[in-house]
């Protein structure tokens, strides 16, 4: 069994406040849960590999209670992101990185506007998330495709001191759960997501600094990113998952 990379101590992004966002929109449910595809509330880990079986790093989920979980990546900057279940929604609270020894950067997400497309119609859900975590996915998955569009600020702290404020625009399209081919684990019941992310240097949406796209499939009962392709067309997947 592969050894999980050393987990860094998280500087908690915010208090474990309980949010009570409900969807309040009628939709056809699949009776499948987002968290059962990503396995985010289990101590689940996996190792990325390319099509040629070249190793591409590891990830690991660490549940921390109160329906929250951190995903760690074995990147040089020790990137980690915190997610939570709030009402009907999976939310992204923010992320941490350690660009060099002794320096810890914390990034707090503050949603400014948010919309969900269900049944072919856009709905304004800003009031549920204003100045709070970013809506990331619907926990009880719809039986049809849906999409999210979010505009948010990011407040960056370095070793506890605020040093910058920037913004981003994020769009994600989720396909209805369906049997799909994967890179290594055959045909699985998969949840496919396609996302676009534009980051801006300042919170007034001037000076875009990066743009990224990503497609991935998470497999029911297995875990996150059993198939993934990034902005450069690099394809990778997870041939083996394990609990740690």
C-alpha positions as CSV (number, residue, x, y, z in Angstrom):
1,X,0.0,0.0,0.0
2,X,1.3,3.4,-0.9
3,X,2.2,5.8,2.0
4,X,0.1,9.0,2.2
5,X,2.3,12.1,2.1
6,X,2.8,14.0,5.4
7,X,-0.2,16.1,6.2
8,X,0.6,19.7,7.2
9,X,-1.1,21.3,10.1
10,X,-4.0,23.4,8.8
11,X,-4.5,27.0,9.9
12,X,-8.3,26.9,10.1
13,X,-9.8,29.4,7.6
14,X,-12.8,30.4,9.7
15,X,-14.8,29.3,12.7
16,X,-17.0,26.2,12.3
17,X,-20.1,28.4,11.9
18,X,-23.2,26.5,10.8
19,X,-24.6,27.7,7.6
20,X,-28.2,26.8,6.7
21,X,-28.4,27.2,3.0
22,X,-31.3,25.3,1.5
23,X,-31.8,25.0,-2.2
24,X,-35.5,26.0,-2.3
25,X,-35.8,25.1,-6.0
26,X,-37.8,22.1,-7.1
27,X,-35.7,19.7,-9.2
28,X,-35.6,16.1,-10.1
29,X,-33.2,14.3,-7.7
30,X,-31.0,11.4,-8.6
31,X,-30.9,10.2,-5.0
32,X,-27.1,10.1,-5.3
33,X,-24.9,12.2,-3.1
34,X,-22.0,14.3,-4.3
35,X,-20.0,13.2,-1.3
36,X,-20.4,9.5,-2.3
37,X,-18.6,10.2,-5.6
38,X,-15.7,12.2,-4.1
39,X,-15.6,10.2,-0.8
40,X,-14.8,13.6,0.9
41,X,-16.2,12.5,4.3
42,X,-13.9,9.5,4.4
43,X,-10.2,9.3,5.0
44,X,-9.7,8.6,1.3
45,X,-6.5,9.0,-0.7
46,X,-5.3,8.3,-4.2
47,X,-2.2,8.8,-6.5
48,X,-2.5,10.5,-9.9
49,X,-0.8,8.8,-12.9
50,X,-0.6,9.8,-16.5
51,X,-1.7,7.5,-19.3
52,X,1.8,6.2,-19.4
53,X,1.7,5.4,-15.7
54,X,4.0,8.3,-14.7
55,X,3.4,9.3,-11.1
56,X,1.8,12.7,-10.7
57,X,1.4,13.3,-7.0
58,X,-1.2,12.3,-4.3
59,X,-4.2,13.7,-2.6
60,X,-5.9,12.7,0.7
61,X,-9.2,13.7,2.3
62,X,-9.2,14.4,6.1
63,X,-12.7,14.9,7.7
64,X,-12.4,17.4,10.5
65,X,-16.0,17.2,12.0
66,X,-19.0,19.5,11.7
67,X,-19.5,18.2,8.1
68,X,-16.3,19.7,7.0
69,X,-13.3,18.1,5.2
70,X,-9.9,19.1,4.0
71,X,-8.3,17.8,0.8
72,X,-4.5,17.8,0.8
73,X,-2.2,17.6,-2.2
74,X,1.4,16.5,-2.4
75,X,2.5,19.7,-4.2
76,X,5.6,21.7,-3.4
77,X,3.6,24.4,-1.8
78,X,1.5,21.9,0.2
79,X,-1.8,23.1,-1.2
80,X,-4.9,22.2,0.7
81,X,-8.6,23.2,0.4
82,X,-11.4,23.1,2.9
83,X,-15.0,22.0,2.0
84,X,-18.1,21.7,4.0
85,X,-21.7,20.6,3.8
86,X,-24.1,23.4,4.5
87,X,-27.8,22.6,4.0
88,X,-28.2,21.3,0.5
89,X,-24.8,22.5,-0.7
90,X,-21.2,21.5,-0.7
91,X,-19.2,24.7,-0.2
92,X,-15.6,25.7,-0.6
93,X,-14.4,27.8,2.3
94,X,-10.9,28.6,1.1
95,X,-7.4,27.2,0.8
96,X,-3.9,27.2,2.3
97,X,-0.4,26.9,0.8
98,X,3.1,27.0,2.1
99,X,5.2,28.7,-0.6
100,X,8.4,28.3,1.4
101,X,9.4,27.1,4.9
102,X,8.1,29.4,7.6
103,X,5.5,31.1,5.4
104,X,1.8,30.1,5.4
105,X,-0.7,31.7,3.1
106,X,-4.4,31.5,3.9
107,X,-7.0,32.4,1.3
108,X,-10.6,33.1,2.5
109,X,-13.3,33.0,-0.2
110,X,-16.1,35.6,0.1
111,X,-18.9,35.1,-2.4
112,X,-20.3,38.3,-4.0
113,X,-22.8,36.8,-6.4
114,X,-23.9,33.2,-7.3
115,X,-26.4,31.6,-9.7
116,X,-27.5,28.1,-10.4
117,X,-28.9,26.7,-13.6
118,X,-31.5,24.0,-12.9
119,X,-34.0,22.7,-15.4
120,X,-32.6,25.1,-18.1
121,X,-33.2,28.2,-16.0
122,X,-30.8,30.5,-14.1
123,X,-31.7,31.2,-10.4
124,X,-30.1,33.9,-8.3
125,X,-28.8,32.3,-5.0
126,X,-26.6,35.2,-4.0
127,X,-28.6,35.9,-0.8
128,X,-27.7,32.4,0.5
129,X,-24.0,32.9,0.1
130,X,-23.2,36.6,0.2
131,X,-19.8,37.2,1.9
132,X,-19.6,33.5,2.8
133,X,-18.1,30.4,1.3
134,X,-18.4,29.6,-2.4
135,X,-21.3,27.2,-3.4
136,X,-19.4,24.3,-5.1
137,X,-22.0,21.5,-5.8
138,X,-25.5,20.3,-4.9
139,X,-25.1,17.5,-2.4
140,X,-28.3,15.6,-3.5
141,X,-27.4,15.5,-7.1
142,X,-30.0,16.4,-9.8
143,X,-30.9,13.7,-12.3
144,X,-30.2,16.2,-15.1
145,X,-27.3,18.5,-15.9
146,X,-26.9,21.7,-14.0
147,X,-24.4,24.6,-13.7
148,X,-23.1,27.2,-11.3
149,X,-21.7,30.7,-11.9
150,X,-20.0,32.4,-9.0
151,X,-18.2,35.7,-8.6
152,X,-16.1,36.0,-5.4
153,X,-13.4,37.9,-3.6
154,X,-10.4,36.2,-2.1
155,X,-8.7,37.7,1.0
156,X,-5.1,36.5,1.4
157,X,-3.4,36.4,4.8
158,X,0.3,35.6,5.3
159,X,1.3,34.3,8.7
160,X,-1.9,35.9,10.0
161,X,-1.6,39.3,8.4
162,X,-3.8,40.4,5.5
163,X,-1.7,41.2,2.5
164,X,-3.9,41.2,-0.5
165,X,-7.5,41.0,-1.9
166,X,-8.3,39.7,-5.3
167,X,-11.3,38.3,-7.2
168,X,-12.3,35.4,-9.4
169,X,-15.1,34.3,-11.7
170,X,-15.9,30.6,-11.6
171,X,-18.2,28.5,-13.8
172,X,-18.9,24.8,-13.5
173,X,-21.1,22.4,-15.4
174,X,-22.1,19.1,-13.9
175,X,-23.5,16.3,-16.0
176,X,-26.1,14.0,-14.7
177,X,-24.6,10.9,-13.1
178,X,-24.0,8.3,-15.7
179,X,-21.9,5.2,-16.6
180,X,-18.7,6.4,-18.2
181,X,-15.3,5.2,-19.3
182,X,-12.3,6.1,-17.1
183,X,-8.5,6.0,-17.6
184,X,-7.7,3.1,-15.3
185,X,-10.7,1.7,-13.5
186,X,-13.0,0.7,-16.4
187,X,-16.6,1.8,-16.7
188,X,-18.0,3.3,-13.6
189,X,-21.0,5.4,-12.5
190,X,-19.4,8.8,-12.8
191,X,-20.0,12.4,-12.1
192,X,-18.5,14.6,-14.7
193,X,-17.7,18.3,-14.1
194,X,-16.2,20.9,-16.4
195,X,-15.1,24.2,-14.9
196,X,-13.6,27.5,-16.0
197,X,-11.8,29.8,-13.6
198,X,-10.5,33.4,-14.2
199,X,-8.5,35.0,-11.5
200,X,-8.0,38.8,-11.2
201,X,-5.2,40.6,-9.5
202,X,-7.6,43.2,-7.9
203,X,-11.1,42.8,-6.5
204,X,-12.4,45.3,-9.0
205,X,-11.9,42.7,-11.8
206,X,-9.0,44.5,-13.4
207,X,-5.8,42.8,-14.6
208,X,-6.8,39.2,-15.1
209,X,-3.8,37.1,-14.1
210,X,-4.7,33.6,-15.0
211,X,-7.4,31.5,-16.6
212,X,-7.8,27.7,-16.2
213,X,-10.1,25.0,-17.4
214,X,-10.5,21.5,-16.1
215,X,-12.7,18.5,-16.8
216,X,-12.8,15.5,-14.5
217,X,-14.9,12.5,-13.5
218,X,-15.4,11.3,-9.9
219,X,-16.5,7.7,-9.5
220,X,-19.3,6.6,-7.2
221,X,-17.9,4.6,-4.3
222,X,-14.3,5.0,-5.4
223,X,-13.4,8.7,-5.2
224,X,-12.4,12.0,-6.7
225,X,-10.8,12.5,-10.1
226,X,-10.7,9.0,-11.5
227,X,-10.3,10.8,-14.8
228,X,-9.0,14.4,-15.3
229,X,-7.8,16.7,-18.1
230,X,-6.3,20.2,-17.5
231,X,-6.0,23.4,-19.5
232,X,-3.0,22.1,-21.3
233,X,-4.7,18.9,-22.4
234,X,-2.8,16.7,-19.9
235,X,-4.7,13.6,-19.0
236,X,-4.4,11.8,-15.7
237,X,-6.3,9.5,-13.5
238,X,-6.2,7.4,-10.3
239,X,-5.6,3.7,-10.8
240,X,-5.9,2.9,-7.1
241,X,-7.6,4.5,-4.1
242,X,-7.1,3.6,-0.5
243,X,-8.3,4.5,3.0
244,X,-5.7,5.7,5.5
